[in-house]
Amino acid sequence: MLIDYVVATILAVGALVHLFYFPRFPGSAHVATPHWLLAPFFLAATAPVAYRRRWPVATLVVITAAVAATTVLGHSLAPAPLIALPLYSLTLTYPRRQSILAVVLVEAVVAMAVVIAWWLGRDQGDVTFNFFLAAATWFVADSIRTRRTYLRGLREQREERQRLEIEEARRAIIEERMAIARELHDVVAHSLSVIAIQSGVGRHVLDTQPDEARKALAAVESTSRDALEELRGVLGVLRRGDDAPSATSPTPTLSDLDEMVDRIRAAGVPVRVNVKGQVRALPQGLELSLYRIIQEALTNVVKHTHSAPTTVDVDYRGEEIIVDVRNQGPLDDQAVRDSRDAEPPVARLGTGHGIIGMTERARSFGGTLRAVSLDDGGFLVSARLRTKDES
């Protein structure tokens, strides 16, 4: 704005000096126009330049009208770039369609003034200069505006790309934390449940059945060692760098199901495993998810129903695999009636960290998980996972 004020002052002073001290161009006919009449038009054609950035449209209208008036009066202000300055600001500020309309109107007004001046015989000064200057100014300003728009688009794209990268990194961190939480919950909850049951059995039979107490303690020792080994593996992955080697225990698969079932049986829960369909190799992540779902379901049986008979059905079907873990409820009719009266058989999906973890594992492979109470007071966990991608 300060630069515009200085430029406007220089142009105004120069125009007045030209008017009062050099009233005619060399070789041109004398035009007897009073100076007091021309001076306001000269000021109107120069002073508004100071506001060309703030009000480009109003400035262009005033300057164009003043230049046209001085041209008609025989005192053209060409080659001073008076129209070019506000036209440049307007072209940078407004869309191309509006700037084209503005330059066409300016050219029309100047052309009309030139025609009137020639008709009156007042062809003083190089009035045609304004035509070419206005067109050249619009072309340069439009090119600059297009360039700035292009650069602004690139900057916005870069900022959007950076925002998406940050969101993706944040999402990856959250997913990794959830995966770690699921692994720790599955390992700790299962092992501690078995240890709690076995230690309780050992405490009760310590005096009367020493052999059974020793078996219970041996089961506690074995389960705790396995749990510690799995925890070391998880912590080892967390502590090592991306390129650092890490010795971790093998990832559990369905082939380790018998060993886990043996530990559950040792805790006093009768478990029967049924496998249907053609057993085949599955992706490692899918086998781990199936193993953890069965482990969590059996852990819930150990914690909540103790010695309820439980059945694990694994059914290989085409492009999916179905796992059902079903435990029986109370065996007497009165207990069944009490269970029905106390709590109707409704779905309990998402009511605990274990069920939430099982649901997330199933969804990660395009599957579903259903956890419902049964009419006999038992509980069913049914998972249906895809063995192949839908694509």
NURODREN-425524 format. One record per residue (C-alpha): y, z, x; residue number from 1. Coordinates in steps of 0.25 Angstrom, whole numbers. Each point is the difference from the previous one (the first is absolute). Layout:
BEGIN
- py;pz;px;num
- Y;Z;X;NUM .
...
This chain:
BEGIN
- py;pz;px;num
- 0;0;0;1 .
- 10;3;11;2 .
- -3;-13;7;3 .
- 3;-7;-14;4 .
- 13;7;-1;5 .
- 4;-4;14;6 .
- -4;-15;-3;7 .
- 7;0;-13;8 .
- 13;6;6;9 .
- -1;-11;11;10 .
- -2;-11;-10;11 .
- 11;5;-9;12 .
- 10;1;11;13 .
- -4;-14;6;14 .
- 2;-6;-14;15 .
- 14;6;-2;16 .
- 4;-4;14;17 .
- -5;-14;-3;18 .
- 7;-1;-13;19 .
- 14;5;5;20 .
- 0;-6;14;21 .
- -9;-12;-1;22 .
- 2;-5;-14;23 .
- -4;-14;3;24 .
- -12;-7;7;25 .
- 4;-10;10;26 .
- 1;-14;-6;27 .
- -1;5;-14;28 .
- 11;-2;-11;29 .
- 9;12;-3;30 .
- -4;7;-12;31 .
- 11;8;-6;32 .
- -7;12;-5;33 .
- 7;13;0;34 .
- -5;10;10;35 .
- 1;12;-10;36 .
- -10;-8;-9;37 .
- -10;-3;11;38 .
- 0;14;6;39 .
- -8;7;-11;40 .
- -10;-11;0;41 .
- -2;1;15;42 .
- -2;15;-1;43 .
- -10;-2;-12;44 .
- -8;-9;9;45 .
- 0;9;12;46 .
- 1;15;-4;47 .
- -13;0;-9;48 .
- -8;-3;13;49 .
- 0;15;3;50 .
- -8;3;-13;51 .
- -10;-12;2;52 .
- -12;10;2;53 .
- 3;9;-11;54 .
- 4;-10;-11;55 .
- -5;-14;5;56 .
- 1;-7;-14;57 .
- 14;5;-3;58 .
- 5;-3;14;59 .
- -6;-14;0;60 .
- 7;-3;-14;61 .
- 13;5;5;62 .
- 0;-7;13;63 .
- -5;-13;-6;64 .
- 11;0;-11;65 .
- 11;3;11;66 .
- -5;-11;9;67 .
- -1;-10;-11;68 .
- 14;4;-4;69 .
- 6;-2;14;70 .
- -7;-13;1;71 .
- 6;-5;-13;72 .
- 14;5;5;73 .
- -2;-9;13;74 .
- -2;12;10;75 .
- -15;0;2;76 .
- -5;12;8;77 .
- -11;-8;7;78 .
- -6;1;10;79 .
- 0;15;-2;80 .
- -14;5;-4;81 .
- 5;8;-12;82 .
- -10;-5;-11;83 .
- -11;1;10;84 .
- 1;15;2;85 .
- -2;5;-14;86 .
- -10;-12;-3;87 .
- -9;5;12;88 .
- 0;14;-5;89 .
- -3;-5;-14;90 .
- -12;-8;5;91 .
- -6;11;7;92 .
- 1;10;-12;93 .
- -4;-9;-12;94 .
- -13;-8;-2;95 .
- 0;-15;4;96 .
- 2;-5;-14;97 .
- 13;8;-2;98 .
- 5;-4;14;99 .
- -2;-15;-3;100 .
- 8;2;-13;101 .
- 11;7;8;102 .
- 1;-11;11;103 .
- 0;-11;-11;104 .
- 11;6;-8;105 .
- 8;2;13;106 .
- -2;-14;4;107 .
- 4;-5;-14;108 .
- 13;8;0;109 .
- 4;-4;14;110 .
- -3;-15;-4;111 .
- 9;1;-12;112 .
- 11;6;8;113 .
- -1;-11;10;114 .
- 0;-11;-11;115 .
- 12;7;-6;116 .
- 7;1;14;117 .
- -2;-15;3;118 .
- 4;-4;-14;119 .
- 13;8;2;120 .
- 2;-6;14;121 .
- -2;13;7;122 .
- -11;-3;10;123 .
- 5;10;10;124 .
- -11;5;10;125 .
- -14;-3;2;126 .
- -5;5;-14;127 .
- -14;-7;1;128 .
- -3;11;10;129 .
- -3;10;-11;130 .
- -11;-9;-6;131 .
- -8;0;13;132 .
- 3;14;4;133 .
- -5;6;-14;134 .
- -13;-8;1;135 .
- -3;3;14;136 .
- 3;15;-3;137 .
- -10;0;-11;138 .
- -11;-6;8;139 .
- 2;10;11;140 .
- 1;12;-9;141 .
- -12;-5;-8;142 .
- -8;-2;13;143 .
- 3;14;4;144 .
- -3;6;-13;145 .
- -13;-6;0;146 .
- -3;5;14;147 .
- 4;14;-4;148 .
- -9;-1;-13;149 .
- -12;-4;9;150 .
- 2;11;10;151 .
- 2;10;-11;152 .
- -13;-5;-6;153 .
- -7;1;13;154 .
- 5;14;2;155 .
- -4;4;-14;156 .
- -14;-5;2;157 .
- -1;7;13;158 .
- 4;13;-6;159 .
- -10;-2;-12;160 .
- -11;-3;10;161 .
- 3;13;8;162 .
- 0;8;-13;163 .
- -13;-6;-4;164 .
- -6;3;14;165 .
- 5;15;-2;166 .
- -6;1;-14;167 .
- -13;-6;5;168 .
- -1;10;12;169 .
- 3;11;-10;170 .
- -10;-4;-9;171 .
- -10;-2;11;172 .
- 3;14;5;173 .
- -2;6;-14;174 .
- -13;-8;-2;175 .
- -5;6;14;176 .
- 3;14;-4;177 .
- -7;-1;-13;178 .
- -12;-6;7;179 .
- 0;12;10;180 .
- 2;9;-12;181 .
- -12;-6;-7;182 .
- -9;1;13;183 .
- 4;14;3;184 .
- -2;5;-15;185 .
- -14;-7;0;186 .
- -5;6;13;187 .
- 6;14;-2;188 .
- -3;2;-15;189 .
- -15;-5;1;190 .
- -3;8;12;191 .
- 7;13;-4;192 .
- -7;-1;-14;193 .
- -14;-1;7;194 .
- 3;11;10;195 .
- 5;9;-11;196 .
- -12;-2;-9;197 .
- -10;2;12;198 .
- 8;12;6;199 .
- -1;6;-14;200 .
- -15;-2;-1;201 .
- -2;5;14;202 .
- 8;13;-3;203 .
- -8;3;-13;204 .
- -14;-2;6;205 .
- 3;5;14;206 .
- -8;13;-3;207 .
- -11;-5;-9;208 .
- -3;-14;5;209 .
- 4;-1;15;210 .
- -6;-13;1;211 .
- 8;-6;-11;212 .
- 13;6;6;213 .
- -3;-6;14;214 .
- -2;-14;-7;215 .
- 14;2;-7;216 .
- 6;4;13;217 .
- -6;-12;7;218 .
- 6;-9;-12;219 .
- 13;6;2;220 .
- 0;-2;15;221 .
- -5;-15;-2;222 .
- 11;-3;-10;223 .
- 11;7;8;224 .
- -4;-8;12;225 .
- 1;-13;-8;226 .
- 13;4;-6;227 .
- 6;3;13;228 .
- -5;-13;6;229 .
- 6;-8;-11;230 .
- 13;7;1;231 .
- 1;-2;15;232 .
- -2;-15;-3;233 .
- 11;0;-10;234 .
- 10;8;9;235 .
- -4;-9;12;236 .
- 5;-12;-7;237 .
- 13;7;-4;238 .
- 2;5;14;239 .
- -3;-13;8;240 .
- 10;-11;2;241 .
- -3;-14;-5;242 .
- -6;-5;13;243 .
- -6;13;5;244 .
- -15;0;-1;245 .
- -6;11;-9;246 .
- -14;5;-2;247 .
- -3;2;-15;248 .
- -12;3;-8;249 .
- -6;-12;-8;250 .
- 6;-2;-14;251 .
- -9;5;-11;252 .
- -7;-11;-8;253 .
- -10;0;-11;254 .
- -11;1;10;255 .
- 5;14;2;256 .
- -2;4;-14;257 .
- -13;6;1;258 .
- 5;10;11;259 .
- 11;4;-9;260 .
- -9;2;-12;261 .
- -9;9;8;262 .
- 12;9;3;263 .
- 3;0;-14;264 .
- -14;4;-4;265 .
- 0;10;11;266 .
- 12;6;-8;267 .
- -9;2;-12;268 .
- 4;-12;-8;269 .
- -12;-9;-4;270 .
- 4;-14;3;271 .
- -7;-13;-3;272 .
- 4;-14;5;273 .
- -3;-13;-7;274 .
- 3;-13;7;275 .
- -1;-13;-9;276 .
- 2;-14;3;277 .
- -1;-7;14;278 .
- 5;8;11;279 .
- 9;-7;9;280 .
- 10;2;11;281 .
- 15;3;-5;282 .
- 13;0;7;283 .
- 2;13;9;284 .
- 12;4;-8;285 .
- -7;-2;-14;286 .
- -12;8;5;287 .
- 9;12;5;288 .
- 7;0;-14;289 .
- -13;0;-7;290 .
- -5;11;9;291 .
- 12;9;-2;292 .
- 0;-2;-15;293 .
- -14;5;-1;294 .
- 3;11;10;295 .
- 12;5;-8;296 .
- -8;-1;-13;297 .
- -11;8;5;298 .
- 9;10;6;299 .
- 6;2;-14;300 .
- -14;3;-5;301 .
- -2;10;11;302 .
- 13;7;-3;303 .
- 0;0;-15;304 .
- -14;-1;-5;305 .
- -8;6;12;306 .
- -15;-3;-3;307 .
- 2;-11;-11;308 .
- -10;-11;1;309 .
- 8;-13;5;310 .
- -4;-14;1;311 .
- 7;-11;9;312 .
- -2;-14;-5;313 .
- 3;-11;10;314 .
- 0;-14;-7;315 .
- 2;-13;8;316 .
- 4;-11;-10;317 .
- 5;-13;5;318 .
- 14;1;5;319 .
- 2;15;-3;320 .
- -7;13;2;321 .
- -1;11;-10;322 .
- -1;15;3;323 .
- -3;11;-10;324 .
- -1;14;3;325 .
- -4;8;-12;326 .
- -3;15;-1;327 .
- -6;7;-11;328 .
- 7;11;-8;329 .
- -6;14;-6;330 .
- -14;-1;-4;331 .
- 0;9;-12;332 .
- 6;-5;-14;333 .
- 10;12;-1;334 .
- 6;-4;13;335 .
- 1;-14;-4;336 .
- 7;4;-13;337 .
- 10;9;8;338 .
- 3;-11;10;339 .
- 3;-10;-12;340 .
- 9;11;-7;341 .
- 7;4;13;342 .
- 3;-14;5;343 .
- -2;-14;-7;344 .
- -6;-11;9;345 .
- 13;-6;5;346 .
- 3;-8;12;347 .
- 5;8;12;348 .
- 5;-11;9;349 .
- 10;4;10;350 .
- -1;15;-3;351 .
- -2;4;14;352 .
- 1;-5;15;353 .
- -15;-3;0;354 .
- 1;-9;-12;355 .
- 13;-6;4;356 .
- -6;-4;14;357 .
- -13;-6;-6;358 .
- 9;-8;-10;359 .
- 9;-5;12;360 .
- -13;-4;8;361 .
- -5;-8;-12;362 .
- 13;-7;-3;363 .
- 1;-4;15;364 .
- -12;-9;-2;365 .
- 4;-6;-14;366 .
- -9;10;-7;367 .
- 2;11;-10;368 .
- -5;15;-1;369 .
- -3;8;-13;370 .
- -2;15;0;371 .
- -3;6;-14;372 .
- -7;12;-6;373 .
- -13;-2;-7;374 .
- -5;5;-13;375 .
- -10;9;6;376 .
- 11;7;9;377 .
- -3;-8;12;378 .
- 9;-10;7;379 .
- -1;-14;4;380 .
- 7;-7;12;381 .
- -1;-15;-1;382 .
- 6;-10;10;383 .
- -1;-15;-1;384 .
- 5;-7;13;385 .
- 0;-15;4;386 .
- -8;-4;12;387 .
- 8;-13;1;388 .
- 15;-4;-1;389 .
- 4;-6;-14;390 .
- 6;-12;8;391 .
